[in-house]
Structures are given as structure tokens and as C-alpha cells.
């Protein structure tokens, strides 16, 4: 394992970089610009400036200086001295002095000895004015040579003289090629009037722009973590880092140790940094902050007043220094620490006696009654504070009550945490059973159930194992069956073997004519459907239907109907109206579990039948219901997958990406993660990003090899491998995977239409005609369950025609079938092939129309790779897509032949002779001859010069 971290990948800030790039274009044109970059400590100001400077490499002279924190007084002109030092390092002392002359050099020598002897100063005001003028002249001279970027960092630590100089330069440097970038911390603006005045004056100067950097979003934190680790982070790590670091880049870097694991404690330097401002507070304020550190993520004013036992005005005076220093953030009814890590650091700095006393103070206040506007459940807060105060009986009483309240509101994660607290204090309470009315095994069973719904399978399985060790197998069959059902469902979602054995054993022990047995029949049926064992699932579904009638239970009637309709879907019979009805009935009866099950089945039916608009219409509401019922981590990704795929099918790529990110943010268990990774790979496929497809495939391969989705994942891995290798240009490896796909189909006996489509396309591209024929035969004899699969089959048969001469009619039929389903990406690909077939058949006008429509579709949905492929094919066919006219490309200019003009276009795009030869279907030697002729006709000495002329004269498309 590596013992060092990589440099954090630059993440986010695209809008800010675009603004700075735009400003630099103004500077290059002769207009001065100023940027004020504000961000809290660790917010990424320096990294943004570095990234911007890297992008300007070679286009500007960049000089940087930073202010230095001094507790007593700031060093005068510290950032200017650093700028001058950097200039001398780059240009040398003599060259730097020549820019300002001998007198100017003597003024600058007061700041940097390298400029020689200092001038005699008799009047401080005159000397300062001379210094300011010399610096203005220096910057103007430098800007005449090339655009100049001057960076002054951390002006919140600047001295008054530096602030005055910055205001002077912002007003006096007019119409010259200079860009001034100043960084600061907004939370420090309350410290001095000088800083507030400087920022205000700079922001009002001509060409100034103020940018305040927001904290990174979850997806941006994920990118930063991937850069640190060298591989994609887990969703759990992303969630924890984002929650603890609040999107502050510096804190993210500090929380990841050299092994790539998350630190539970802070490194000393970061801990000291976080606590520094707290230790600078007046003693009474620091004491109050300790009290607040144990009060939760937000503490109301009313509660704090009671715990601190202070009057409102006295409390306000104690809080004010912490608010002004940016330690606390106030809102309408209370206070929170600005950063969760600051609160963690303060909490970690408490000694045991302080913790016990503070927890007791909170508990005693809360015992007197609920505090108005308190944002944490009263019972939860009491349980935690009594635990911290070392009062086991009080903790048990309130933890049990809060677990009951959490279950009633579907807050399963909170229920599990409170039941863990019950179990933790159980040994310390002699009469625990009498206090709560449940034995230890029952508490374990409830904890396992809560963990199941909260998608905490690892903890839930541990609870089940402990309970199974305590249950009396001979006397309590029902409790044994319930525990086995819990273990089965957690094994299913964790992709762990043994689920079917648990279900069989549970039914053996579940009493007849009970709701528990109905639960087992429904769960077992769904598990078999996942595995494709439809006949057995139907028999169990029929038993569930019979039992629901005997019990006269509407919940299980509806569940039996869901099972039946899901089985019908597998054979191509879709009862969408019936599923709509079950969703409505379950909602009316307030049976959330069944409503979510029915909603998931409905979305899948709509997706499979190509009703993407309806999926997008109802999908968000069904997804929201999983959140309301506390089942988002448990089933949210499974519900979100059809929505993401529907958006992608309709070409709404950005929305599909957002939906996929929401699914991933749930940190689902492996079964849900399969859906997330599939969606990520599908999105990357549309975008033509082979690396992201490969990343998703690696993540899929790293999941437990559970039997629940083994065949599905095997097909996914083959398809994503075929596509990623083909996109990367590794056709040999892609061809090997194509032959593996043939073996896969022979073993499985079924068909995965997306895999079949990818495999036959690459089989034809790699001239594996026999393999392609076997794929085509498989498609021809396989049953299509819906219009989507029929469109897949038409595309597969059209692909087969490419091996002998592309069939225009087959491709037009395929394109129309995808158009009928409103799938622009697949339609665009079919149109590309139809265009090529039309040109080959001599129907150039029709081919041009197909190419043009396909390119427009591809670019409209953000699929640039496919769009470029279509345009390249059109160019090879000498069809111009730019002006809407079919026929030949415009006549070649500058005395070039048509073929030489084609070669010039590719040369200007940066292609080598070998690449040109491949694109134009000529030999490398012939390409070399054409390049030589071009250089001669253009009278230029090199390929680069030819490319530059082509771009300058606009005789080829700009890059």
C-alpha cells in the first residue's frame, strides 16, 4: 500500500475560472482588470490562483506575493517585497533595475537590497509617494512586454501601507495589460476598518470583480478525494468527508492519512489550527464554547440560556466575540459552529470531568420539559446527555422511548442508534426488562430490523447473529423465523450467499395463517424474481395470494398482485394500469412499504416499454416517498435507476447525471450500488468517456460476487469492457471480450440485448464475421418482450449487414424505431450508419440528410464523440454539413488539390501521417507525399507552420 498521498485534484470552481479567463482576455486586449477572491480559511483561494496561473503558462508574466500573519503588527509592504524578489529571481537584478532607472532602483532598495543603494529620505510622505510612483512605473514597463498578473494573497493580514498601495495601483494603472488578483478571508473583514475600506475601494475600481468561493459540493469533494487516493472513493467516505469537512478543501486533505484512510482524530497541526481562534477568546466565551460543543450541531438560544444560566443580554455579550471571529454562526433561533471540525476539536479538547458536568447540565434542563424550537428530539437528547453524564438507568429509559418514537416516524437510522444505546447500558441496569417491557433478544431483533431498513447490513447482521444465539429455537419458532427473514433480506442487499437457505428455513418455522408467513412468501418470491427463477416464484406468489385471502389482509393482497405483475413483465406482458392502481390503493391505505414496492415495479414497467416521459413524470415523487418512509438507502437507488435511465434515453444527460449523483449520495448497499454503477457507465458511454466506463466496471467487479445478480453483473462487465476498450482504441482486447460474450450467452441460455448490441458492433468492426453471424442468429430467434427490445433487434440485424455491405433500409428502419421511442443517442448512431449506407449506394443527398440529422441529435444531447464521428464520416464522403447543402465539399483553396486539402485539414487538427492515412484510407507513404506537396505549395518550412497558416486564413475549422 502506498504510504504517501497524491496531490489533491483541482475540483469545482469552473465558473470562477471562466470569469478569470474572460478577464485575462480583456487584459490581453489592453484593459486593466482586478479580482478580489474571497473564501474562508482553507476554502481554496491559493489553489484557484495556482490553477489559473498554470492555464496562463507562457501567456503572461505572473508575480506573486503574500501577506504574513503577525500577532503584533504586520510587516510593511511584505507582499510587494515578495513580488520584487520574484521579479529579480526571474529577470536578474540588472534587468529589473533597468526598468525603473537608477533613481527608481534606489527607492525600491528600501524594500529589497538587490536593487542597490537606498535613496535619502527626508520626508516620509514624499518618500511614500515616490515609492508608489516607482512601483506604478515598474508594472507599466513590465506590462508593455507582455500581460502582467500580480497576485497579492491574504490581505486580511496586510499592513496599512500595503492596503494604501493597492488602492493607489487600482486607480492609477489605467489601460495597461495588468491583472491584479487579491485574496482575503471574508470572516476577517470585521477585524479592522482598514481591511473593510480596502476591499470596498478595490471592488469599486474600474475593471474590478468580486468572487466569493462557495464550499465544494459533494460531487466536487468526490473528485478531490479521487485525486488524493488515486482511485474512486467509496460513497460512504464521500458522505463522511463532506459532512465533517463541509466542503472545505484544506480540511478534506487533512482528514485523509497517508494510507488513504480517514482520520478519526486530527493531526496535531490541524487540531491546533482549529482551536487557535477558540483559545484566543476571552475566558468566559471559551467556557461557553465548551458547553456548546456538547449541545449538538445546532443549539437554540432558549436551551443555551437555560444550560448556561445566563440572562439574554449577558449571554449575547459572551457570544459576540465568537460570532465576530467566525467561530459561531447565528440564525433566527440559535447558533451553530461555523465548521463541524471546529466543534469536534473543541469537544475533543474537553477533559472527562468537563464532559460529565456539561452533559448533566443539559440533561437536568431537558428533564424539566421540552425546550421550544429544539431541533433534536427531546428524548434523543436526553438519552445521549444522560449517557454522557454516566446515568445508565435514565439513559435506558429515554433511549427506549426515543427508539419507539423513531420507528413511528420511519427514522430507522435514529431508531437503530437508540437501540444500540439501550444495548450498551443494558449490563449496567439490574431491572432493564421491567423498565422497558422487553428482553435482550427482543431488543436485538428490533435493532436488526431498524438496521435492515436503514441499509446498515453489516450492523444488522451482527444484531441478528447475537439474537439467534439467544433465541429459544424449540419454544419460539415465530421469533426464529422473523430473525431468519431479517438476515435473508440483509444478505440479499449485501450480495451475500445464504439468502435462499434462510428464506426456506424461515418458512419452515413460520406458523401457518400468520402475517409473518405472508412476509416470508412475499420476500421469497421477490428474491427468486431477482435470480430469474420465475416458475418457483409464481408458485410462492400464488400461495401468498391464497394466504392474503384467508387472512383477509389488504396489504398482502396488494403484495401478491405486485409479485404476479412482476412475473408477467418477465414474459412480456405489462399490466401498467394494474400497477398504477396498487400504488394508489397503498397510498390511500397508508401502507408505505407496499406503495414503494409497487412504485418500483411501475417505474420498471414504464422503462421497459419505452414510456420514458411517464417515468420522468412520476419517478421523482416515488423516489421522494422512499425518503418519507425512511427507505431511501434501502431501495432509493433501485427506484432512482429507471428515472436516470429514462432521462438518459431522452438525451437529458445533465439531469441523468444529477439523478445518478443523488443515488450515489445515498451510499446504498451493494445491491443498490449495482444500479448506481450501471447508470454511471451508461452515462459515460453516451459521453464517450472510456476512462469513466472502466472506473465503473472496476467498481462493479469489486462488489461481493453474490448470486442475486451474478448473471446481470457478468453481462454488465462484458459490455462495459467491450465499450471502454473500443473507445480507447484497443480493438484487440475488445475483440477478445466479444468472444467471451459469445461464451456467456451459451452458458446463460438467455439474452442481454444491450450486451448483444455492443458485441455484434465490435465483432463487425474487428472483422469477426462468424462471431457476428452467431450474434445475429441469437437475436433473430430470441423473443422480444417490448418495443425497446424490438428496436435492439432491428439495430443488431442492421449491424450484421455491415459485414457484407451496409443495408440502407435496415438502418433506416432501426433509426425510425429509436425515433419512435424518443431515444436520440441510439437514433443518431443508426442515422450515421444509414448515411454511410446511402452514400455507398450512390444516394448522396439522402446520406447527407441522415448525417446532418444524426450530428444535430448527437450534439444536442451532449454526445460529442458520436457527433464528431458522424462529421468525420461526412467529411470522408466529401459532404459538407455546415451549410445545409448536400454534395461536394467547397473547392480547395491555395492551389491545393481536393485530396491535399483533406490532408491539410487533418494535419491542422494535429494528426500524424499515420493517423491521416488511417482516416483517409491511404498509405502512410502517400500521406507523407501529400504533406510535402502542401508545404511546397504554401511556401512554409514545417507542418506546424502549415497548420498555423490554415488556421490564420480560416481555411479549416478552428480547433
FENVENZI-V524676 format. One record per helix or strand of 3 or more residues. SS is the DSSP state (H for helix, E for strand). FROM is the first residue (numbers start at 1). TO is the last residue. Records with the same first field share a line. If there is no record, write none. Layout:
# FENVENZI-V524676
SS: FROM-TO  FROM-TO
This chain:
# FENVENZI-V524676
H: 14-28  45-55  78-91  93-98  101-108  113-115  124-145  155-157  160-172  186-188  193-204  218-229  235-245  249-255  268-279  283-293  301-308  312-324  340-348  352-367  378-388  392-408  412-428  432-436  440-453  457-470  477-493  499-509  515-531  534-551  554-570  576-588  592-608  612-628  632-649  653-665  670-687  690-702  707-727  731-748  753-765  769-781  787-801  808-820  824-840  844-860  864-876  898-908  913-920  924-938  943-952
E: 33-38  61-66  148-153  178-184  208-212  328-330  334-337
